[in-house]
C-alpha cells in the first residue's frame, strides 16, 4: 500500500515568497511481500511413536523465478539447514516429500521415533535467488508414547476408579482400545469409555488387574500397563 503525504514549505527571498510543495511517498505493509515465503499449518504436531505424521506446507515465490532446490531439514542451530532430511541416515527410508515445484512442500515421516522430536523447516532456492527462502521457525514435532494414569492409587471395593490413556494432544484425534491383563476389555454397564478416559463405577475386586491402552488401528503397540489394586473398605 502507498500513502501520499503532502507538506507545504514557505521560503522567503527578499520581499518575494515562494511555496514549495513536497510530496512524500510512504510504503506500508510487510517488507519483501513480493519475495518468497513458506507457510506451515499447523506449526505444532504431536504423533505416536511408531506411527506416521504429515506436515502440511505451502510456499510462494516471484513469478519470474524457477525453483532449483527444495528440501526439509531438522534443527535450528548453525549449519542445520545444510543437511537435507533425505540425506540424513537417521531418516533413511522414512521420509517422503509430497511437494512439487509450484506451491506444495508437505513432508511425511513414517515409523516415528522419540528421537524425531524437534523443529523441522523447509528451505527452497531459485535460479535468481540460490540462497532461497526458509520458513522460520518451522514445525515443532513431538513424538510420544502412551501411558496410563490411575486415580486413585488404591481403589476401594464399591467405590470408583478412573484411568486415562495419556499422551500429548494427538494431531490425528484417534480412538482408543483398552485392555485388562492383555485381553480386550469387555464393556459392561459399570464401564464408561469417553475418548481416552475409562471409568469403573462401581469398582469391584473382580476389576483388579493390569490395564493398558492402545490407539485403535495400532492395537499391536499398547502402552505400558498399570496395576489396579482394589482393596476393602
C-alpha positions in Angstrom: 0.0 0.0 0.0 1.3 3.5 -0.8 0.3 6.6 1.2 0.8 10.1 -0.1 1.7 12.9 2.3 1.7 16.5 1.1 3.8 19.0 3.0 4.0 22.7 2.2 7.0 24.9 3.0 7.2 28.7 2.8 10.5 30.3 1.6 11.3 34.0 1.6 13.8 35.6 -0.8 14.0 39.3 -0.2 10.4 40.6 -0.5 9.3 37.5 -2.5 7.6 34.5 -1.0 7.6 31.1 -2.7 5.7 28.0 -1.8 7.3 24.6 -2.2 5.2 21.6 -2.1 6.9 18.3 -1.2 5.1 15.0 -1.9 6.3 12.1 0.3 5.6 8.6 -0.9 5.5 6.1 2.0 5.1 2.4 1.6 3.4 0.4 4.3 3.0 -3.3 4.9 5.4 -6.2 5.0 8.8 -5.8 3.5 9.6 -8.4 0.9 6.0 -9.2 0.4 6.8 -9.7 -3.3 9.5 -12.3 -2.4 9.3 -15.9 -1.4 7.5 -17.2 1.7 6.8 -20.5 3.4 3.6 -21.3 5.4 3.1 -24.2 7.8 -0.3 -25.3 9.1 -0.3 -26.2 11.9 3.1 -25.3 13.5 2.8 -27.8 16.3 2.2 -31.5 15.7 2.0 -34.5 18.1 2.2 -38.1 17.0 2.7 -41.5 18.5 5.9 -43.4 18.4 5.8 -45.9 15.6 3.1 -44.1 13.6 3.4 -41.6 10.7 3.0 -37.9 10.5 2.2 -35.4 7.7 3.3 -31.8 8.0 1.3 -29.6 5.5 3.3 -26.9 3.9 3.0 -24.4 1.1 5.3 -21.8 -0.4 5.3 -18.9 -2.8 8.0 -17.1 -4.9 8.2 -14.4 -7.7 6.6 -15.5 -10.9 9.8 -14.9 -12.9 11.8 -17.3 -10.7 12.3 -21.1 -11.2 12.7 -23.4 -8.2 16.1 -25.1 -8.4 16.4 -26.6 -4.8 13.9 -27.6 -2.2 14.3 -29.7 0.9 13.4 -30.1 4.6 15.9 -30.1 7.4 15.8 -30.6 11.2 17.1 -28.2 13.8 17.7 -24.5 14.2 21.4 -24.3 15.1 24.1 -23.0 12.8 24.6 -25.3 9.8 21.3 -27.2 10.4 19.9 -26.1 7.0 22.8 -27.8 5.2 21.6 -31.3 5.9 18.7 -32.5 3.7 16.5 -34.9 5.6 16.6 -37.2 2.6 20.4 -37.5 3.0 20.3 -37.9 6.8 21.0 -41.6 7.6 18.7 -41.4 10.6 15.7 -40.9 8.3 16.7 -43.3 5.5 13.6 -44.8 4.0 11.3 -42.9 6.4 11.0 -39.5 4.7 8.7 -38.7 1.8 8.5 -35.2 0.2 4.9 -34.7 -1.0 5.6 -31.3 -2.6 6.0 -30.0 -6.1 7.9 -27.2 -7.9 5.0 -24.8 -7.6 3.3 -24.4 -4.2 3.2 -27.6 -2.1 6.0 -28.6 0.2 4.3 -31.1 2.5 6.5 -33.6 4.4 5.7 -37.1 5.6 7.7 -39.1 8.1 7.0 -42.8 8.8 7.9 -45.2 11.7 8.3 -42.3 14.1 10.8 -42.4 16.9 11.1 -40.3 20.0 14.4 -39.0 18.7 12.5 -37.5 15.8 11.0 -34.9 18.1 12.3 -31.4 17.2 11.8 -28.5 14.8 11.5 -29.1 11.1 11.9 -26.4 8.4 11.5 -26.1 4.7 14.1 -24.3 2.5 14.0 -23.6 -1.2 16.1 -21.6 -3.7 15.5 -20.3 -7.2 17.6 -19.6 -10.3 17.5 -15.9 -9.3 17.9 -16.4 -5.6 20.0 -19.5 -5.0 20.2 -18.8 -1.3 16.5 -19.1 -1.2 13.9 -18.6 1.5 13.3 -20.6 4.6 10.2 -20.9 6.7 11.1 -20.0 10.2 10.7 -21.1 13.0 9.3 -24.2 11.3 7.1 -27.0 12.6 7.5 -28.4 16.1 7.1 -32.2 16.2 6.6 -34.0 19.5 6.8 -37.8 19.3 5.3 -39.5 22.3 4.4 -43.0 23.7 1.3 -43.9 25.6 1.0 -44.3 29.3 -1.9 -44.9 31.7 -2.7 -42.7 34.7 -4.7 -44.2 37.5 -6.9 -42.4 40.1 -6.9 -43.2 43.0 -3.8 -45.2 43.6 -5.7 -47.7 45.7 -9.4 -48.2 44.7 -11.9 -49.4 47.3 -14.4 -52.1 46.6 -17.7 -50.4 45.8 -16.2 -47.0 45.0 -14.7 -45.9 41.6 -11.5 -45.9 39.6 -10.5 -43.6 36.7 -7.9 -44.5 34.1 -6.6 -42.1 31.4 -4.7 -43.1 28.3 -2.2 -40.3 28.3 0.0 -38.6 25.7 0.2 -35.1 24.2 -2.8 -33.9 22.2 -2.5 -36.2 19.2 -3.0 -34.5 15.8 -4.9 -37.4 14.3 -7.5 -37.3 17.1 -7.6 -41.2 17.5 -9.9 -43.5 19.3 -8.6 -45.9 21.9 -8.8 -49.6 22.9 -8.5 -50.7 26.5 -7.0 -54.0 27.8 -7.1 -55.8 31.2 -4.5 -58.5 31.7 -3.6 -58.1 28.0 -7.1 -59.0 26.9 -9.5 -56.5 25.2 -11.7 -55.1 28.0 -15.3 -56.2 27.9 -17.5 -53.2 28.4 -20.4 -53.5 30.9 -22.9 -51.1 32.4 -20.4 -50.0 35.0 -17.6 -49.3 32.4 -17.7 -45.9 30.8 -15.4 -45.0 28.0 -15.1 -41.4 26.7 -12.2 -40.7 24.3 -9.0 -41.6 26.2 -10.8 -41.9 29.5 -12.0 -45.1 31.3 -14.2 -45.1 34.3 -15.1 -48.1 36.5 -18.1 -47.2 38.7 -18.6 -49.1 41.0 -15.3 -50.9 41.0 -15.1 -54.4 42.4 -12.5 -56.9 43.4 -13.0 -58.7 40.1 -11.8 -55.5 38.3 -8.3 -55.7 39.8 -5.6 -56.4 37.2 -3.2 -54.9 34.7 -4.6 -52.2 32.5 -3.1 -50.8 29.3 -4.4 -48.9 26.2 -3.6 -48.6 22.5 -4.7 -46.4 19.7 -7.3 -48.1 17.5 -5.7 -49.4 14.4 -2.4 -49.9 16.3 -3.5 -52.5 18.8 -0.2 -54.3 18.4 1.5 -51.4 20.2 -0.1 -50.7 23.5 1.5 -48.5 26.1 3.0 -49.8 29.4 0.4 -51.2 31.8 -0.5 -50.1 35.3 -1.8 -52.3 38.1 -5.2 -51.6 39.5 -5.5 -52.8 43.1 -8.9 -53.0 44.7 -9.0 -53.0 48.5 -11.7 -53.5 51.1 -13.3 -50.5 52.8 
